[in-house]
């Protein structure tokens, strides 16, 4: 998806929906990649010991591929924005003593990486 914010800096988005990690944990990984060059951004979460760092590096090359597919030049692409929002929650039951069941919520999130061309 391409968005023309201003004529000098077109942007391309790469969304990932229903990631099986909570939004707060994913935000911690996404915040490290914001406003970084396209080549440097996927390497930063790889060396961070959080499980939320697995889906983030896959989004950045996807956004760059979307940009090249739309015909945008590869001149200095950078991660211009990154958003993480709360997704749906899976509801499960956890078995407890004496035949009881306690509800559990498995949280998901939606992450979007925006790649822009030009300067920060």
DSSP file (Angstrom, degrees, kcal/mol; ACC not computed):
  #  RESIDUE AA STRUCTURE BP1 BP2  ACC     N-H-->O    O-->H-N    N-H-->O    O-->H-N    TCO  KAPPA ALPHA  PHI   PSI    X-CA   Y-CA   Z-CA
    1    1 A X              0   0    0      0, 0.0    12,-2.0     0, 0.0     2,-0.4   0.000 360.0 360.0 360.0 130.9    0.0    0.0    0.0
    2    2 A X  E     -A   12   0A   0     10,-0.2     2,-0.5     2,-0.0    10,-0.2  -0.888 360.0-169.0-112.5 137.6    1.5    3.4   -1.0
    3    3 A X  E     -A   11   0A   0      8,-2.3     8,-1.8    -2,-0.4     2,-1.2  -0.990  15.0-148.5-128.0 126.3    0.7    6.6    0.7
    4    4 A X  E     +A   10   0A   0     -2,-0.5     6,-0.1     1,-0.2     3,-0.1  -0.722  28.7 162.0 -94.9  87.3    1.7   10.0   -0.7
    5    5 A X  E    S-     0   0A   0     -2,-1.2     2,-0.3     4,-0.5    -1,-0.2   0.961  75.6  -6.5 -68.5 -53.0    2.2   12.1    2.4
    6    6 A X  E >  S-A    9   0A   0      3,-0.6     3,-1.0    -3,-0.2    -1,-0.3  -0.954  75.8-111.2-137.7 158.0    4.3   14.7    0.7
    7    7 A X  T 3  S+     0   0    0     -2,-0.3     3,-0.3     1,-0.2    -2,-0.0   0.777 114.8  51.6 -63.4 -25.2    5.5   14.7   -2.9
    8    8 A X  T 3  S+     0   0    0      1,-0.2     2,-0.3    -4,-0.0    -1,-0.2   0.687 112.7  42.1 -86.9 -17.5    9.2   14.3   -1.9
    9    9 A X  E <   -A    6   0A   0     -3,-1.0    -3,-0.6   109,-0.1    -4,-0.5  -0.693  66.8-175.1-134.6  84.6    8.7   11.3    0.4
   10   10 A X  E     -A    4   0A   0     -2,-0.3   107,-1.1    -3,-0.3     2,-0.3  -0.454  15.8-152.9 -71.2 152.1    6.5    8.5   -0.7
   11   11 A X  E     -AB   3 116A   0     -8,-1.8    -8,-2.3   105,-0.2     2,-0.4  -0.947  10.8-157.6-130.9 150.2    6.0    5.7    1.8
   12   12 A X  E     -AB   2 115A   0    103,-2.3   103,-3.0    -2,-0.3     2,-0.3  -0.985  12.9-148.5-128.0 136.8    5.1    2.0    1.5
   13   13 A X  E     - B   0 114A   0    -12,-2.0     2,-0.4    -2,-0.4   101,-0.2  -0.779  10.1-167.6-108.3 148.6    3.6    0.0    4.3
   14   14 A X  E     - B   0 113A   0     99,-2.2    99,-1.9    -2,-0.3     2,-0.2  -0.916  17.5-162.9-131.6 107.2    4.0   -3.7    5.2
   15   15 A X  E     - B   0 112A   0     -2,-0.4     2,-0.4    97,-0.2    97,-0.2  -0.614  11.5-167.3 -92.0 150.3    1.4   -5.0    7.7
   16   16 A X  E     - B   0 111A   0     95,-3.0    95,-2.6    -2,-0.2     2,-0.3  -0.988  15.8-164.3-130.4 124.1    1.5   -8.1    9.8
   17   17 A X  E     +     0   0A   0     -2,-0.4    93,-0.2    93,-0.2    70,-0.0  -0.809  59.2  15.1-114.6 151.6   -1.7   -9.1   11.5
   18   18 A X  E     +     0   0A   0     -2,-0.3     2,-0.4     1,-0.2    -1,-0.2   0.882  69.0 178.3  58.9  45.6   -2.5  -11.5   14.4
   19   19 A X  E     - B   0 109A   0     90,-2.6    90,-1.6    -3,-0.3     2,-1.6  -0.656  33.9-127.0 -74.5 132.0    1.0  -11.9   15.6
   20   20 A X  S    S+     0   0    0     -2,-0.4     2,-0.3    88,-0.2    88,-0.2  -0.184  80.7  86.8 -83.4  46.8    0.8  -14.2   18.7
   21   21 A X  S    S-     0   0    0     -2,-1.6    -2,-0.1    88,-0.1    -3,-0.0  -0.974  86.9 -96.3-137.7 149.5    2.6  -11.8   21.1
   22   22 A X     >  -     0   0    0     -2,-0.3     4,-1.9     1,-0.1     5,-0.2  -0.268  31.7-118.1 -67.2 156.6    1.2   -9.0   23.1
   23   23 A X  H  > S+     0   0    0     85,-0.4     4,-2.5     1,-0.2     5,-0.2   0.856 110.7  55.8 -65.0 -37.3    1.4   -5.5   21.7
   24   24 A X  H  > S+     0   0    0      1,-0.2     4,-1.2     2,-0.2    -1,-0.2   0.885 109.1  46.3 -64.6 -38.6    3.5   -4.1   24.6
   25   25 A X  H  > S+     0   0    0      2,-0.2     4,-0.9     1,-0.2    -1,-0.2   0.877 114.3  47.5 -71.2 -37.8    6.2   -6.7   24.0
   26   26 A X  H  X S+     0   0    0     -4,-1.9     4,-2.4     1,-0.2     3,-0.5   0.867 105.5  59.5 -71.2 -35.4    6.2   -6.2   20.3
   27   27 A X  H  X S+     0   0    0     -4,-2.5     4,-2.4     1,-0.2    -1,-0.2   0.865  98.8  59.2 -59.1 -36.1    6.4   -2.4   20.7
   28   28 A X  H  < S+     0   0    0     -4,-1.2     4,-0.4     1,-0.2    -1,-0.2   0.866 111.1  40.5 -61.7 -36.9    9.6   -2.9   22.6
   29   29 A X  H >< S+     0   0    0     -4,-0.9     3,-0.6    -3,-0.5     4,-0.4   0.857 114.5  51.3 -79.6 -36.7   11.2   -4.5   19.5
   30   30 A X  H >X S+     0   0    0     -4,-2.4     3,-1.3     1,-0.2     4,-0.8   0.848  99.8  63.8 -71.1 -33.7    9.7   -2.2   16.9
   31   31 A X  T 3< S+     0   0    0     -4,-2.4    -1,-0.2     1,-0.3     3,-0.2   0.769  96.4  59.4 -62.6 -24.6   10.8    0.9   18.7
   32   32 A X  T <4 S+     0   0    0     -3,-0.6    -1,-0.3    -4,-0.4    -2,-0.2   0.735 106.4  46.5 -75.5 -21.7   14.4   -0.1   18.1
   33   33 A X  T X4 S+     0   0    0     -3,-1.3     3,-1.2    -4,-0.4    46,-0.2   0.582  82.1 115.8 -97.3 -11.1   14.0   -0.1   14.3
   34   34 A X  T 3< S+     0   0    0     -4,-0.8    46,-0.2     1,-0.2     3,-0.1  -0.365  85.3   6.1 -66.6 136.6   12.2    3.2   13.8
   35   35 A X  T 3  S+     0   0    0     44,-2.5     2,-0.3     1,-0.2    -1,-0.2   0.771  99.0 129.4  63.2  31.5   14.1    5.8   11.8
   36   36 A X    <   -     0   0    0     -3,-1.2    43,-2.9    43,-0.3    -1,-0.2  -0.785  67.6 -91.7-107.4 156.3   16.9    3.5   10.9
   37   37 A X  B  >  -C   78   0A   0     -2,-0.3     4,-2.3    41,-0.2     3,-0.3  -0.311  38.4-112.8 -63.0 153.5   18.3    2.8    7.5
   38   38 A X  H  > S+     0   0    0     39,-2.4     4,-0.6     1,-0.2    40,-0.1   0.833 114.9  47.1 -59.4 -36.9   16.7   -0.1    5.6
   39   39 A X  H  4 S+     0   0    0     38,-0.3     4,-0.3     1,-0.2    -1,-0.2   0.834 116.6  42.9 -75.7 -31.9   19.9   -2.3    5.7
   40   40 A X  H >> S+     0   0    0     -3,-0.3     4,-0.9     1,-0.2     3,-0.8   0.793  98.2  73.5 -85.0 -30.1   20.6   -1.7    9.4
   41   41 A X  H >X S+     0   0    0     -4,-2.3     4,-0.7     1,-0.2     3,-0.5   0.848  93.1  50.0 -61.5 -41.7   17.1   -2.0   10.8
   42   42 A X  H 3X S+     0   0    0     -4,-0.6     4,-0.6     1,-0.2    -1,-0.2   0.774 106.5  57.9 -70.8 -20.9   16.6   -5.9   10.5
   43   43 A X  H <> S+     0   0    0     -3,-0.8     4,-0.7    -4,-0.3    -1,-0.2   0.787  93.2  67.1 -78.1 -26.0   19.9   -6.6   12.2
   44   44 A X  H X< S+     0   0    0     -4,-0.9     3,-0.9    -3,-0.5    -1,-0.2   0.939 101.7  43.2 -65.2 -50.0   19.1   -4.7   15.4
   45   45 A X  H >< S+     0   0    0     -4,-0.7     3,-1.5     1,-0.2     5,-0.3   0.748 100.7  72.5 -69.2 -19.6   16.3   -7.0   16.7
   46   46 A X  H 3< S+     0   0    0     -4,-0.6    -1,-0.2     1,-0.3    -2,-0.2   0.826 100.8  43.8 -63.3 -29.2   18.3  -10.1   15.8
   47   47 A X  T << S+     0   0    0     -3,-0.9     2,-0.5    -4,-0.7    -1,-0.3   0.230  93.4  96.9-100.2  13.2   20.7   -9.5   18.7
   48   48 A X  S <  S-     0   0    0     -3,-1.5     2,-1.7     2,-0.1     5,-0.1  -0.894  75.3-133.6-103.0 130.3   18.0   -8.7   21.2
   49   49 A X        +     0   0    0     -2,-0.5     2,-0.4     3,-0.1    -3,-0.1  -0.218  66.5 111.2 -83.9  51.6   16.9  -11.6   23.5
   50   50 A X    >   -     0   0    0     -2,-1.7     3,-1.3    -5,-0.3    -2,-0.1  -0.948  66.8-137.0-122.1 144.7   13.2  -11.1   23.2
   51   51 A X  T >  S+     0   0    0     -2,-0.4     3,-1.5     1,-0.3     4,-0.3   0.776 102.8  67.6 -67.4 -25.9   10.7  -13.4   21.4
   52   52 A X  T 3> S+     0   0    0      1,-0.3     4,-0.6     2,-0.1    -1,-0.3   0.624  84.4  73.5 -69.9 -11.8    9.0  -10.4   19.9
   53   53 A X  H <> S+     0   0    0     -3,-1.3     4,-0.8     1,-0.2    -1,-0.3   0.515  79.5  76.7 -81.1  -3.7   12.1   -9.7   17.8
   54   54 A X  H <4 S+     0   0    0     -3,-1.5     4,-0.5     1,-0.2    -1,-0.2   0.949  97.8  37.0 -73.6 -49.1   11.3  -12.6   15.5
   55   55 A X  H  > S+     0   0    0     -4,-0.3     4,-0.8    -3,-0.2     3,-0.3   0.746 105.9  69.5 -77.9 -19.3    8.5  -11.2   13.3
   56   56 A X  H >X S+     0   0    0     -4,-0.6     3,-1.1     1,-0.2     4,-1.0   0.932  94.7  50.4 -68.3 -47.3    9.9   -7.6   13.2
   57   57 A X  H 3X S+     0   0    0     -4,-0.8     4,-0.9     1,-0.3    -1,-0.2   0.759 106.3  58.6 -64.5 -20.3   13.0   -8.2   10.9
   58   58 A X  H 3> S+     0   0    0     -4,-0.5     4,-0.9    -3,-0.3    -1,-0.3   0.759 100.3  56.8 -77.1 -23.5   10.8  -10.1    8.4
   59   59 A X  H <X S+     0   0    0     -3,-1.1     4,-2.3    -4,-0.8    -1,-0.2   0.843  97.5  60.9 -75.2 -33.3    8.5   -7.0    7.9
   60   60 A X  H  X S+     0   0    0     -4,-1.0     4,-2.1     1,-0.2     5,-0.2   0.935 106.2  43.1 -67.6 -48.5   11.3   -4.6    6.9
   61   61 A X  H  X S+     0   0    0     -4,-0.9     4,-2.4     1,-0.2    -1,-0.2   0.843 112.4  57.1 -63.9 -28.9   12.4   -6.5    3.7
   62   62 A X  H  X S+     0   0    0     -4,-0.9     4,-2.1     2,-0.2    -2,-0.2   0.915 107.2  46.5 -65.1 -42.6    8.8   -7.1    2.9
   63   63 A X  H  X S+     0   0    0     -4,-2.3     4,-1.9     2,-0.2    -2,-0.2   0.889 112.4  50.5 -66.5 -38.4    8.1   -3.3    2.9
   64   64 A X  H  X S+     0   0    0     -4,-2.1     4,-2.2     2,-0.2    -2,-0.2   0.882 109.8  50.5 -65.9 -37.8   11.3   -2.7    0.8
   65   65 A X  H  X S+     0   0    0     -4,-2.4     4,-2.0     2,-0.2    -2,-0.2   0.882 108.5  52.4 -67.1 -37.4   10.1   -5.4   -1.7
   66   66 A X  H  X S+     0   0    0     -4,-2.1     4,-1.4     2,-0.2    -2,-0.2   0.892 109.3  50.8 -62.4 -38.4    6.7   -3.7   -1.8
   67   67 A X  H  <>S+     0   0    0     -4,-1.9     5,-2.3     1,-0.2     4,-0.2   0.915 111.1  46.2 -66.7 -43.4    8.4   -0.4   -2.6
   68   68 A X  H ><5S+     0   0    0     -4,-2.2     3,-1.0     1,-0.2    -1,-0.2   0.846 109.8  55.5 -69.4 -31.5   10.5   -1.8   -5.4
   69   69 A X  H 3<5S+     0   0    0     -4,-2.0    -1,-0.2     1,-0.2    -2,-0.2   0.825 105.2  52.7 -68.0 -31.2    7.4   -3.6   -6.8
   70   70 A X  T 3<5S-     0   0    0     -4,-1.4    -1,-0.2    -5,-0.1    -2,-0.2   0.451 123.0-106.5 -84.1   0.0    5.7   -0.2   -7.0
   71   71 A X  T < 5 +     0   0    0     -3,-1.0     2,-0.2     1,-0.3    -3,-0.2   0.656  67.4 149.0  89.2  15.3    8.6    1.3   -8.9
   72   72 A X      < -     0   0    0     -5,-2.3    -1,-0.3     1,-0.1    -2,-0.1  -0.571  50.5-107.3 -81.8 148.2   10.1    3.4   -6.2
   73   73 A X        -     0   0    0     -2,-0.2    -1,-0.1     1,-0.1    -6,-0.0  -0.306  14.7-130.7 -71.3 158.1   13.8    3.9   -6.3
   74   74 A X    >   +     0   0    0      2,-0.1     2,-0.9    -6,-0.1     3,-0.6   0.092  59.6 137.2 -95.0  22.9   16.1    2.2   -3.8
   75   75 A X  T 3  S-     0   0    0      1,-0.2    43,-0.6    42,-0.0    -2,-0.1  -0.616  84.3 -32.5 -76.4 108.1   17.9    5.5   -3.0
   76   76 A X  T 3  S-     0   0    0     -2,-0.9    42,-1.2     1,-0.2    -1,-0.2   0.897  76.2-171.7  51.6  57.6   18.3    5.6    0.8
   77   77 A X  E <   + D   0 117A   0     -3,-0.6   -39,-2.4    40,-0.2     2,-0.3  -0.574   8.7 177.2 -74.6 143.9   15.2    3.8    2.0
   78   78 A X  E     -CD  37 116A   0     38,-2.6    38,-2.7   -41,-0.3     2,-1.1  -0.963  42.2 -94.8-142.4 160.1   14.7    4.0    5.8
   79   79 A X  E     + D   0 115A   0    -43,-2.9   -44,-2.5    -2,-0.3   -43,-0.3  -0.649  43.6 178.1 -76.9 102.3   12.1    2.8    8.3
   80   80 A X  E     -     0   0A   0     34,-1.6     2,-0.3    -2,-1.1    35,-0.2   0.709  60.3  -1.6 -83.8 -21.0   10.1    6.0    8.5
   81   81 A X  E     - D   0 114A   0     33,-1.5    33,-3.2    -3,-0.1     2,-0.3  -0.982  53.3-165.8-164.7 155.4    7.5    4.7   10.9
   82   82 A X  E     - D   0 113A   0     -2,-0.3     2,-0.4    31,-0.2    31,-0.2  -0.963  10.1-173.0-150.1 130.3    6.4    1.7   12.8
   83   83 A X  E     - D   0 112A   0     29,-2.7    29,-2.7    -2,-0.3     2,-0.4  -0.958   7.1-169.6-127.6 142.9    3.1    1.1   14.6
   84   84 A X  E     - D   0 111A   0     -2,-0.4     2,-0.3    27,-0.2    27,-0.2  -0.991  13.5-179.9-131.7 125.2    1.9   -1.7   16.8
   85   85 A X  E     - D   0 110A   0     25,-3.1    25,-2.5    -2,-0.4     2,-0.2  -0.833  34.8 -93.0-122.8 161.7   -1.7   -2.0   17.8
   86   86 A X  E     - D   0 109A   0     -2,-0.3    23,-0.3    23,-0.2     2,-0.1  -0.524  42.6-165.7 -74.0 135.1   -3.7   -4.4   19.9
   87   87 A X  E     -     0   0A   0     21,-2.4    21,-0.1     1,-0.2   -64,-0.1  -0.218  35.3 -58.4-103.1-163.1   -5.3   -7.3   18.1
   88   88 A X  E     -     0   0A   0     19,-0.1    20,-0.8    -2,-0.1     2,-0.5  -0.364  49.3-128.2 -75.7 160.8   -7.9   -9.8   19.0
   89   89 A X  E     - D   0 107A   0     18,-0.2     2,-0.4    -3,-0.1    18,-0.2  -0.942  10.9-135.8-112.7 131.6   -7.5  -12.1   22.1
   90   90 A X  E     - D   0 106A   0     16,-2.7    16,-3.0    -2,-0.5     2,-0.6  -0.713  20.5-143.0 -81.0 133.4   -7.9  -15.8   21.9
   91   91 A X  E     + D   0 105A   0     -2,-0.4     2,-0.3    14,-0.2    14,-0.2  -0.882  27.9 166.7-104.1 123.5  -10.0  -17.1   24.8
   92   92 A X  E     - D   0 104A   0     12,-2.5    12,-3.3    -2,-0.6     2,-0.5  -0.847  30.9-123.5-128.0 163.4   -9.0  -20.4   26.3
   93   93 A X  E     - D   0 103A   0     -2,-0.3     2,-0.6    10,-0.2    10,-0.2  -0.935  15.7-151.8-112.3 133.7   -9.9  -22.3   29.5
   94   94 A X  E     - D   0 102A   0      8,-3.5     8,-2.7    -2,-0.5     2,-0.1  -0.903  22.7-123.2-103.8 123.4   -7.2  -23.4   31.9
   95   95 A X  E     - D   0 101A   0     -2,-0.6     6,-0.2     6,-0.2     2,-0.2  -0.426  35.6-180.0 -68.1 137.6   -8.1  -26.5   33.9
   96   96 A X    >   -     0   0    0      4,-2.6     3,-0.7     1,-0.2     4,-0.2  -0.669  35.2 -58.2-126.8-177.9   -7.9  -26.0   37.7
   97   97 A X  G >  S+     0   0    0      1,-0.2     3,-1.3    -2,-0.2    -1,-0.2  -0.226 112.2  18.2 -66.9 151.8   -8.5  -28.1   40.8
   98   98 A X  G 3  S-     0   0    0      1,-0.3    -1,-0.2     2,-0.0     0, 0.0   0.803 131.7 -60.1  60.1  36.1  -11.8  -29.9   41.5
   99   99 A X  G <  S+     0   0    0     -3,-0.7    -1,-0.3     1,-0.2    -2,-0.2   0.539  99.2 136.1  77.7   6.7  -13.1  -29.6   37.9
  100  100 A X    <   -     0   0    0     -3,-1.3    -4,-2.6    -4,-0.2     2,-0.4  -0.366  39.6-151.9 -82.4 166.9  -13.0  -25.9   37.7
  101  101 A X  E     - D   0  95A   0     -6,-0.2     2,-0.4    -2,-0.1    -6,-0.2  -0.993   0.7-155.1-140.9 133.2  -11.7  -23.8   34.8
  102  102 A X  E     - D   0  94A   0     -8,-2.7    -8,-3.5    -2,-0.4     2,-0.1  -0.872  26.9-114.1-105.5 140.2  -10.2  -20.4   34.8
  103  103 A X  E     - D   0  93A   0     -2,-0.4     2,-0.4   -10,-0.2   -10,-0.2  -0.466  29.6-165.7 -73.9 144.9  -10.3  -18.2   31.6
  104  104 A X  E     - D   0  92A   0    -12,-3.3   -12,-2.5    -2,-0.1     2,-0.5  -0.963   7.7-151.0-125.2 145.1   -7.1  -17.4   29.9
  105  105 A X  E     - D   0  91A   0     -2,-0.4     2,-0.7   -14,-0.2   -14,-0.2  -0.978   1.3-159.8-118.2 125.2   -6.6  -14.7   27.2
  106  106 A X  E     - D   0  90A   0    -16,-3.0   -16,-2.7    -2,-0.5     2,-0.1  -0.908  23.0-144.2-102.8 112.0   -3.9  -15.1   24.6
  107  107 A X  E     - D   0  89A   0     -2,-0.7     2,-0.3   -18,-0.2   -18,-0.2  -0.445  17.7-172.8 -83.6 146.6   -3.1  -11.7   23.2
  108  108 A X  E     -     0   0A   0    -20,-0.8   -21,-2.4   -88,-0.2   -85,-0.4  -0.814   4.2-158.8-126.2 170.4   -2.3  -10.8   19.6
  109  109 A X  E     -BD  19  86A   0    -90,-1.6   -90,-2.6    -2,-0.3     2,-0.5  -0.952  15.7-130.8-145.8 165.8   -1.1   -7.6   17.9
  110  110 A X  E     - D   0  85A   0    -25,-2.5   -25,-3.1    -2,-0.3     2,-0.4  -0.988  24.9-167.8-118.9 125.7   -1.0   -6.0   14.5
  111  111 A X  E     -BD  16  84A   0    -95,-2.6   -95,-3.0    -2,-0.5     2,-0.4  -0.915   4.8-171.0-116.8 143.1    2.3   -4.4   13.5
  112  112 A X  E     -BD  15  83A   0    -29,-2.7   -29,-2.7    -2,-0.4     2,-0.4  -0.996   5.4-162.0-134.1 128.2    2.9   -2.1   10.5
  113  113 A X  E     -BD  14  82A   0    -99,-1.9   -99,-2.2    -2,-0.4     2,-0.5  -0.926   7.8-156.7-108.5 133.3    6.3   -1.0    9.2
  114  114 A X  E     -BD  13  81A   0    -33,-3.2   -34,-1.6    -2,-0.4   -33,-1.5  -0.950   3.1-161.2-113.0 123.6    6.5    2.1    6.9
  115  115 A X  E     -BD  12  79A   0   -103,-3.0  -103,-2.3    -2,-0.5     2,-0.3  -0.914  11.7-174.5-105.1 126.5    9.5    2.5    4.6
  116  116 A X  E     -BD  11  78A   0    -38,-2.7   -38,-2.6    -2,-0.5     2,-0.4  -0.796  17.4-134.2-115.7 160.0   10.1    5.9    3.2
  117  117 A X  E     + D   0  77A   0   -107,-1.1     2,-0.4    -2,-0.3   -40,-0.2  -0.934  67.7  29.2-115.3 137.8   12.7    7.2    0.7
  118  118 A X  S    S-     0   0    0    -42,-1.2     2,-0.2   -43,-0.6  -109,-0.1  -0.924 100.8 -21.8 120.1-146.0   14.8   10.2    1.2
  119  119 A X              0   0    0     -2,-0.4   -41,-0.1     1,-0.1    -2,-0.1  -0.689 360.0 360.0-106.2 157.6   16.1   11.7    4.4
  120  120 A X              0   0    0     -2,-0.2    -1,-0.1   -85,-0.1    -2,-0.0   0.471 360.0 360.0 -67.7 360.0   14.8   11.4    8.0
